[in-house]
C-alpha cells in the first residue's frame, strides 16, 4: 500500500506531465527551415513564373508576431501549418490565366490546393470574432488579406506582371520535399504550359 506522501508525489508528477503536454499542444508548429534556394524561376514560352518561399521571420517582420495572418495559430488539437510563397507571373505576347484550382502542392504524402483570399478571409474572420478582434482592427486585417493573397483566378494581360501570396494550409510535416505544380491557362482557360518547383524542408 502506498503512503500518503508517495501518492501525493505521484499526483504532482502526473500534474506536471499533463501541464507539459498541454503547453506543447498549445505551442505553434515549428517554423519550416528551407534547405535549398528560396527563389525559384520558370521561364516558359508564354510566361515567366517566380516562386519565393516566405520564411516565418520575414512574415513576422512584415505582419507582426501576434495574430500573424500567415502563420498558423497554436491549437490544442490541430497541428495546422501555413506555407506561404510570393508568386510573380509575367506574361509574354498573349494573356495568361492563373487559376488556383490548377495549382497543387505535393508534400508529406498528401496533396493540397492553395486557399484563395476569400477562404483565408473567412478563416480569420471566424477566429478574430472568437478572440474579440473587431472594428477597425478586423477590417484592416481583412484588407491586408484581400491585398496580398491571390484571388481564385488572375488574368495577366500581355507583357504585364502580377503577383501575390500563394498560401497553403494543412497538417504538413516539418521535413520533406514539397513539389508545386502550376498549370497556366490561356484566355479561354485551355492549358498552355506547366511550371514545377521543388522546395526541400
C-alpha positions as CSV (number, residue, x, y, z in Angstrom):
1,X,0.0,0.0,0.0
2,X,1.3,3.4,-1.0
3,X,1.9,6.0,1.7
4,X,0.0,9.3,1.5
5,X,3.3,11.0,0.8
6,X,4.1,8.7,-2.2
7,X,0.6,9.1,-3.6
8,X,0.8,12.9,-3.4
9,X,4.2,12.8,-5.0
10,X,2.8,10.8,-7.9
11,X,-0.2,13.1,-8.3
12,X,2.2,16.1,-8.6
13,X,4.3,14.3,-11.2
14,X,1.2,13.4,-13.2
15,X,0.1,17.0,-13.0
16,X,3.5,18.3,-14.2
17,X,3.4,15.8,-17.1
18,X,-0.1,16.9,-18.1
19,X,0.9,20.5,-18.0
20,X,3.9,19.9,-20.2
21,X,1.7,18.1,-22.7
22,X,-0.8,20.9,-22.6
23,X,1.8,23.6,-23.2
24,X,3.4,21.6,-26.1
25,X,-0.1,21.2,-27.6
26,X,-0.7,25.0,-27.3
27,X,2.6,25.8,-28.9
28,X,2.5,26.5,-32.6
29,X,4.1,24.3,-35.2
30,X,7.9,24.8,-35.5
31,X,9.0,27.1,-38.4
32,X,10.0,25.3,-41.6
33,X,13.7,25.5,-42.4
34,X,14.3,25.6,-46.2
35,X,17.3,23.6,-47.4
36,X,17.5,24.8,-51.0
37,X,17.0,28.0,-52.9
38,X,14.2,30.2,-51.6
39,X,13.7,31.8,-55.0
40,X,13.0,29.6,-58.0
41,X,12.1,30.6,-61.5
42,X,10.4,29.1,-64.5
43,X,10.9,30.6,-68.0
44,X,8.3,29.4,-70.5
45,X,7.1,30.2,-74.0
46,X,4.1,32.1,-72.7
47,X,5.1,33.4,-69.3
48,X,7.8,33.6,-66.6
49,X,6.9,32.5,-63.1
50,X,8.9,33.2,-60.0
51,X,8.1,31.5,-56.7
52,X,9.7,32.7,-53.5
53,X,9.4,30.9,-50.1
54,X,8.3,33.3,-47.3
55,X,10.1,32.3,-44.1
56,X,8.5,32.8,-40.8
57,X,10.9,35.5,-39.7
58,X,10.2,37.5,-42.8
59,X,6.4,37.1,-42.2
60,X,6.8,38.3,-38.6
61,X,8.9,41.3,-39.8
62,X,6.1,42.3,-42.2
63,X,3.0,41.4,-40.3
64,X,4.0,41.1,-36.7
65,X,4.3,38.2,-34.3
66,X,0.9,38.3,-32.6
67,X,-2.1,37.0,-34.7
68,X,0.0,36.9,-37.8
69,X,-2.3,36.3,-40.8
70,X,0.2,33.9,-42.5
71,X,1.4,31.9,-39.5
72,X,-0.9,29.2,-38.2
73,X,-2.3,30.0,-34.7
74,X,-1.5,27.5,-31.9
75,X,-4.2,25.0,-31.2
76,X,-4.9,22.3,-28.7
77,X,-5.8,19.6,-31.2
78,X,-4.8,20.9,-34.6
79,X,-1.2,20.9,-35.8
80,X,-2.1,23.0,-38.8
81,X,0.6,24.8,-40.7
82,X,0.6,27.6,-43.2
83,X,3.1,27.6,-46.1
84,X,3.4,30.9,-47.9
85,X,5.1,31.8,-51.1
86,X,5.3,35.0,-53.1
87,X,4.2,34.2,-56.7
88,X,5.1,36.5,-59.5
89,X,3.9,35.9,-63.1
90,X,4.9,37.9,-66.2
91,X,3.1,37.1,-69.5
92,X,4.7,37.4,-72.9
93,X,2.8,38.2,-76.1
94,X,-0.5,36.6,-75.0
95,X,-2.8,36.9,-72.0
96,X,-2.2,34.2,-69.3
97,X,-4.7,32.9,-66.7
98,X,-3.5,31.8,-63.3
99,X,-6.2,29.7,-61.6
100,X,-5.7,28.3,-58.1
101,X,-7.6,25.1,-58.9
102,X,-4.8,24.4,-61.4
103,X,-2.1,24.7,-58.7
104,X,-1.2,21.7,-56.5
105,X,1.4,21.1,-53.8
106,X,2.5,17.5,-53.0
107,X,4.2,17.4,-49.6
108,X,4.5,14.8,-46.9
109,X,2.5,12.2,-48.8
110,X,-0.5,14.4,-49.3
111,X,-1.7,16.9,-52.0
112,X,-3.1,20.3,-51.3
113,X,-4.6,23.2,-53.3
114,X,-3.9,26.8,-52.3
115,X,-6.5,28.8,-50.5
116,X,-7.9,32.0,-52.1
117,X,-8.3,35.4,-50.5
118,X,-12.0,34.8,-49.7
119,X,-11.3,31.5,-48.0
120,X,-8.5,32.9,-45.9
121,X,-10.5,36.0,-45.1
122,X,-13.4,33.8,-43.8
123,X,-10.9,31.7,-41.8
124,X,-9.6,34.8,-39.9
125,X,-12.9,36.5,-39.6
126,X,-14.2,33.5,-37.6
127,X,-11.0,33.3,-35.5
128,X,-11.0,37.1,-34.9
129,X,-14.6,37.0,-33.7
130,X,-13.7,34.2,-31.2
131,X,-10.8,36.3,-29.9
132,X,-12.8,39.6,-29.7
133,X,-10.9,41.3,-32.5
134,X,-13.4,43.6,-34.2
135,X,-13.9,47.1,-35.6
136,X,-11.1,48.9,-37.4
137,X,-8.5,46.2,-36.5
138,X,-10.6,43.4,-38.0
139,X,-11.2,45.5,-41.1
140,X,-7.5,46.2,-41.5
141,X,-6.7,42.5,-41.3
142,X,-9.3,41.7,-44.0
143,X,-7.9,44.5,-46.2
144,X,-4.4,43.0,-45.8
145,X,-5.7,39.6,-46.9
146,X,-7.5,41.0,-49.9
147,X,-4.4,43.0,-51.0
148,X,-1.9,40.1,-50.7
149,X,-3.5,36.7,-51.0
150,X,-4.1,35.6,-54.6
151,X,-7.7,35.6,-55.9
152,X,-9.3,32.4,-57.2
153,X,-8.3,33.4,-60.7
154,X,-6.0,36.0,-62.1
155,X,-5.8,37.2,-65.7
156,X,-2.5,38.7,-66.7
157,X,-2.6,40.9,-69.8
158,X,0.1,40.6,-72.5
159,X,3.5,41.9,-71.3
160,X,2.2,42.6,-67.8
161,X,3.2,41.3,-64.4
162,X,1.0,40.3,-61.4
163,X,2.0,39.0,-58.0
164,X,0.5,37.8,-54.7
165,X,0.9,35.4,-51.9
166,X,0.3,31.7,-52.7
167,X,-0.9,30.1,-49.5
168,X,-1.3,26.5,-48.5
169,X,-3.0,25.4,-45.2
170,X,-2.9,21.9,-43.8
171,X,-1.3,19.4,-41.4
172,X,2.0,19.4,-43.2
173,X,5.2,17.8,-41.8
174,X,8.3,19.5,-40.5
175,X,10.6,17.8,-43.0
176,X,10.3,16.6,-46.6
177,X,10.2,17.7,-50.3
178,X,7.4,19.9,-51.5
179,X,6.7,19.8,-55.2
180,X,4.5,22.6,-56.5
181,X,2.9,22.3,-59.9
182,X,1.3,25.3,-61.7
183,X,-0.7,24.8,-64.8
184,X,-1.0,28.0,-66.8
185,X,-4.1,28.6,-69.0
186,X,-4.9,30.8,-72.0
187,X,-7.7,33.3,-72.2
188,X,-10.2,30.5,-73.0
189,X,-8.9,28.5,-70.0
190,X,-7.1,25.9,-72.1
191,X,-3.8,24.5,-70.9
192,X,-0.7,26.5,-72.0
193,X,2.3,25.2,-70.1
194,X,3.2,23.8,-66.7
195,X,5.7,25.1,-64.3
196,X,7.1,22.9,-61.5
197,X,9.1,24.0,-58.4
198,X,10.7,21.8,-55.7
199,X,11.4,23.1,-52.1
200,X,13.3,21.0,-49.6
201,X,12.5,21.4,-45.9
